[in-house]
Each structure stands twice: as C-alpha cells, then as structure tokens.
Amino acid sequence: MSMNHSNKWKASDEGGLCWVSDPAQAYVEARVKSVRKGFIKAGASDGREFDIDLELPLKPPSRTQKEPPRRVLPRLVLREPNGVENMDNLEVLHEASILENIERRFRMDLIYTNTGPILIAMNPFKWLPIYGEDVISRFHGKPYGSMPPHVFQEAEDAFNQLQLHRKNQAIVICGESGAGKTESTKLMLHYLATVSKKASDRHQKHKKLQQQKDSQQHHQQSSSSSSSHGPTIAERMVDTNPLLEAYGNAKTLRNDNSSRFGKFTRFDFGVNSPVITGGFVENFLLEKVRVCEQGAGERNYHVFYQLLAAAKRGSPLVADAGTFLKDKPSARRYTAGCATIENVDDGEEFDATVNAMKALFGGQSGGQSGGQQSDNNKDMAKNIFRVTAAVFRLGDVDFESFKHPDHHDAARVANVDVLRDAASLLGLRKATNDLAEALCVRVRDVGGERVVSRNEPVHAASLRDALAKAIYSRLFDWIVHRANMAFDRSAGSKTQFIGVLDIYGFEIMTSNGFEQVFINTTNEQLQKVFNDIIFESEAEEYAREQIDWDKTSFPDNTPCIDLLTKKPAGILRMLDAECVRGNAASDGAKFAAKLNKEHGRHPYFEVCGPASVWRRFNGDRTRDEDFLVHHFAGPVVYTVSQFIDKNRDALFGHVYDLLAADSTDPIVTDIFPPTNDGGQPNGQNDVDHTTTTRASGGGSGTTKGASKGGGGVASAAAASKQTVANKYLGQLSALVSVLRESSTRFVRCIKTNHDKLPAKLDKPSCLHQLICSGVMAALEVRRAGYPTRLPYREFIREFRAFTPKGQRKYDDRDLADQMMQHPHVVERIGAKKYKLAYRLGVSKIFMQAEIL
C-alpha cells in the first residue's frame, strides 16, 4: 500500500470501510461491496457506486485517459473527537487519514497538528486568540510535547535546545502563496525576541543585586542588549519587517501580502547565553519581473503604491520625486493594473515603512545626538525613496521609431522630459542625453571589436525594463545589506544562532517556466534534508528498540537532485553552459531537444511533445519546448521560454558603465560600482543578488558582481559565474550546509481555501498542498520499514481477541508475539509474509504499514 492507493484487497474485506478518491472532495467515505480479481466495487456514503481497477492507478497515464483513475484506501474510524495532535499516533497512515484528521481539528479551530518533526499550520483566515503575551508565557519554559502543537512550541523548543546542547537551530517554513508563511515567520521571531528580552531582564536584575551602583552603571552602558536603553536588537529586527515587506511583498491572486522572495532570518546568541546579541538576513531570488509586469488582478510591490499615497498627502520624504507621484496608479506603466487592496491603507503602510527605517538606521549613528540621528534617518529614507521613484519613472519612458542611416526603424525617446525626471532621480542630471542614447543602442563584442547597433523601439523598451529591474533588485539587496550592517554583531566572536527560513513552496502551475525550475529545485534540496533527518531519527529509534531493518527501503530523491544540479550535465548546469555560447545559445525547443538527448533515459526525466502521453497541468498536450521532471511532489512539465536571457540576467555593459561612472547619487554609486577589465566590480560595496550565508562563514553577506564592464561582453568564464543558476546554486548549497549543521525542524503552512474565507476547507487543494509541501513524501519515509508502533500493553489491550487460550503466563513481549501467530492473523497477512510483517522491539511491537 502506498500513501494514496492500495491494491491489496481480498474477498474477506467485503463489508469493510474504505476511502475512494474523488476530484471534488479529495476522498469520500465508502464501504467495500465486492472484491474480484483486480477490481473492487465500493459504495460511497452519498449513494454513488464505483468499480475500481486496482492496477490502473499504478500504470503510467495513457493518451486516451481523460481524468485520473479512482484510488482506494482502507479506512479506520477516527475515535478522537478533536483528532490527534500528533499524526504519528494515527492507527493507519495515508493521504485520506491525514486529511480526515486535520479537517476534524480545523473545524474545532485547532489549526496546528504535528507529524514527526513537521508542524502543519492551517491558515484559518481569521484571528484566533492564541498569540498574546499570556500565551507566550504559557509556552515559555515548557518541554516539547507538554503543550498542544503551536508555532510557539516550535520556537520554544529551538530556544531551549540551543541552551541545552549549544547547537545551532533552524526552522524551515514553507507553503504556497497565501498559506501563512509570512505570519508564521513573524510570530516565531516575535516569540524569540520576547523570551530573549525576558532572559535579558532577568540577567540585568540579577546583576543589579550582585553589583555596586557604579558597576551597575558601567554594565548598563556597555550592554547592547539591555532593555533599559529601549528596544533590543531582536525587537528592532522584528520592527524592520515592514520595510522588507514594502520592497519584497505584493498582492497576488492568492494572497494580498505575498512574499516574492525567500528569506533566512538569523538571531545570534552569545555562547551559553539566552540573550540575542545580533542578527542577519539572507534573501533569495526576488521576483524581478513583477517590477515591470503583473498578472491580471495583481499589484506591483507595495512600496510603489505607498509612494503614491505619501505624495498625495504631501510627505516631504518623497518631495524629490516631483509631481508625477501625485497621479493615480493607472497613469503609471508599472502600476496600471490592480491599484488597491481591500482593507489596506497604503498611506498607513507608508508610515509603517518609515518607522521600520527608523528602527533600522537609528542604530547606525554612533554617538550622534537624537536630532542628528533624526536627520540621518530622514536623509536615508529620502535617498531610498528617490531611487525607488526613479525606477517608477523609468517605466513611463516611451520610444518612437525614426529613420536612421544605420536602421530604418531605429528607436529614440519620445518623451525626453520623462527620461529627464528619471535621470535626475538617479543622479544623472548631466547625463540625460547619454542615458537616452544608451537605451536606444546595443553594444556587443564581435571578434574582440566593439560593435554598436541601433535598437528598435520594442528592444529599447526591453532594455528600459531590464534597467528598472536591475536597479530595483540591487536596491533591495542594498537594503538587506544595510540591515545586516546594523544587526550583524557576530564578526570576530563566537555565537550560536536560531534561523528561520521563509521560503516559497513547491509549485505546479498551469505554465511552469524558469522561475519554477529554481523554486522546485530548492524544495527538492530541502526535502532531501528533511528525508535525511527522518532517516536519522528512524535509525535511532530502531537502534534503541534493537530492531533489524532494511535501510535501502527508504525513499531517496538524490537522483532527481542530480538530474537538476549535478555537474556537468544537470539541467541547470547545461543551461549555464548554453549561456556561455553567446548568440549561438539554444533556447525553446532547441534547448529542450538537448535535454532530451542527454537525459532521455533518466528515470526522473520524460521527453515531451505532441505525441507523448504527458499533459500540461491544464490538460493540454505538451509541445516540443517542454520537458518533464518527476519531483517528490509529482511530475511537473516545464516549458523552455527565455531561459537563456533570464539566466544571464545581464544589464548591457554600456548601460551599467554609465550608471557606475556618471551617477552622483550615493545609493546608485553603491549598487553600481565601477568595473575592472574582467567585468567584475572594483571594491567591496557591490551588494547584488547573491548574499552568502553568514552562518556558514561566508562573510558579511556582501557579494561581488553580476555586471559587465568595458562596454562589451565579459569573458565566457566570467559570464558563466554571473548567471542566475550559478549564483543561486552556490547560495542554495551554503543554505543546505547550514541546515545540515543545525538542528532543523519544519513548518508546513496550508492555505485552506482560495476565497480567503474563515471556516472553509477546500480538501482537494489542501491535499495537493500537503503533497507539494513534502508532508506525504516525509511520511512515506516513515512508512518505509515498520511505521506502525504500539507499546506492548496497548497492543495486547486493543487486540485481546487474539490472546492464546490456556493458562500459560507470558511477558508482554512474548504474548504479543503469540498473538501475531494467531491463525486468523497469519491467514489475513499470508503465511509467507507474516514473519516479515512485524518486529519485536524492547518496549514496542513494530508492524509494516498495512498490517494493522
């Protein structure tokens, strides 16, 4: 029996309970009516009857198959009215039983459920009174398992384990957009900041009782964590969150405050200390395309609408941008779609963003007076908003065609006054004409010579958008870098940390492209970490109970990870190699054909096309530019479109050099440093894209360059190093190393319905998310071997009908063994299988998944 289907049914099962898969309800309750060779007939509780081919779900799909075949699973009555808090205690473990349990708990507003080291968090779409300071006090200091499942229990366990074992702790939070990842992350960080401050206060109180007044004063002046000097570092880090949300979050169809980047937030503790002494933030893969285009019903990043609201009420912080911000969002190219979010005031959100800047930059003023700090805060805010406004204004630059001696359809700027606004905001007031010319030409290296050609209007517009995305993404990295400068106090000192990773969940979209390859590769890597943790836990349990077991029976997704990332022929490695080929690089169907040739026989890869059996998510036939990867969450069809351009992610060197050489803006000069002859930035102030995990010894988080200098294309080796794939895989490798070196726990957030309504549970969607979040794959690891485990006394009580007759006295272990040899049990399991179906441990009986 697998997690979603059992083909092991016998005539003796007739009349028994079962689950039948259903597209509308995920699973429906049913009763077995008859079993004949290869088929089962089941009657559902709603009156429907199903004739189910038991082998069909195990076969590959066929071209004539219009919908997935029905599947069937055994059903046991769930006795607990509120469900079980830990699903390891379910008598039978599969998709239907898991879904039934979390549904029952959800109906009782019990939104948290454990399964092994996973906390499942259901988004209730309403506020529940379970997060106040009184609740924090109830969880603080309590051992794991003594309190109901909760995000606070996971945070408390991480806090406690750090103190007990002096080992770094990590919490991985993932889920689809709208599932509650951001809120869960903020709740955990708030909990850690609160309990750390309580520990700091206790420490201060103890010091005051032990020291003289002069030593007390000295301590208060030297302590960076003292609550007597206002917010702690941890509280300031939490308070800066609105700034990162303003620049990294947006309204999508699924979520009004969707994080469009991954984030690893680390709180540093002194060795043997419960007090947070610093912190660090690492960001992953900001969705840059959103800056220039959004789907129907979606918005750009929150900060653009906040700037419009601030300008409307005359905020001096955005006065540098001029009058264009006073127009409606629909008047701007980059915000022409959806403009508002229900129950959200962008003006109030702007105030929150400004307050977050105060929390961030207020600690970087050294010994300056309060007035000087206030002025510096305002200057920093104005600088950041000015560069943001420049991106905004760039979107309004239009191009028209004219007849040029070298090109009959050459581009030129149609509204120079708009470009002048953008150039001025970028510190290029004296170089407006140069910027206009740079956007209208293309510069390439051909045989070592610099060749300049005219862009057509459509290509000039693409270059404009590329510039806007480059500035915005580098500005975002710069903000994160400045946050790390303010909070990272660990340099040169020994620290321990608790890290919280808020990362995008596995995605299977109607159309899966470049972004989904990276998102799903990330989740494959995280699933591997999880599998290994579960495997280690299982190994310890078997060793403790002195059970022999088959280690090779455990699922392993390493072949899939190798298919995606292994040198030299992994899919992402091949993409990098293709980018080095310059104008000869293959994209679309040609690149897919190369993948087919290299990986056509790989067990985790499928060749797609109109003649194949594979379908896209919406049921359409696949095309020649498609390929399929069998992930842990299921098969995903990817469409190769603009993979080369997106992977290069390059701003033409002549545009980069203009910003680096001519801008007088302090932020622009930071994010576009001058380049050397090799196309790499000079100095240490480039903060573009690939922050290195500080916890893994990667330095301060500053990175070095993705730009090309000298007006042409950098060398092939440099180009390869600059690709999104190369940089991201390095970043991902560092992150995985941190997780493996830490004690890691997992939170899987589930979006209960797409209408964002309370008390509504879309069961098919929830099941899909449980699969995509790796919960089912993780439980598959548990199911391998002997997942059903009962203490001997409990087993004897539950199955006393099989107690041997006679007066002989047995100890519990021997009695359980005798009960398993009962003729009825042997008949049901099979005479050849029953000896392999269970194992006797020191305190428990271990049984294979289908035995109970």
Helices and strands as residue ranges (DSSP letters): G 11-13, E 17-22, E 26-36, E 39-44, E 49-53, G 56-58, E 72-74, G 87-89, H 95-107, E 112-115, E 118-123, H 133-139, H 151-165, E 169-175, H 181-210, H 213-222, G 227-229, H 233-239, H 241-248, E 249-250, E 258-259, E 262-270, E 276-284, G 288-291, H 302-312, G 316-321, G 324-326, G 329-331, G 333-335, H 346-361, G 362-364, H 370-394, E 399-404, E 407-413, H 416-425, G 429-431, H 432-439, E 441-446, E 449-454, H 457-487, E 495-504, H 514-544, G 551-553, H 558-565, H 571-579, G 582-584, H 588-599, E 605-607, E 626-631, E 634-639, H 643-648, H 653-662, H 666-671, G 694-696, H 716-721, H 724-741, E 743-751, H 763-772, H 775-783, E 788-791, H 792-798, G 800-802, H 812-820, H 823-829, G 834-836, E 838-840, E 844-847
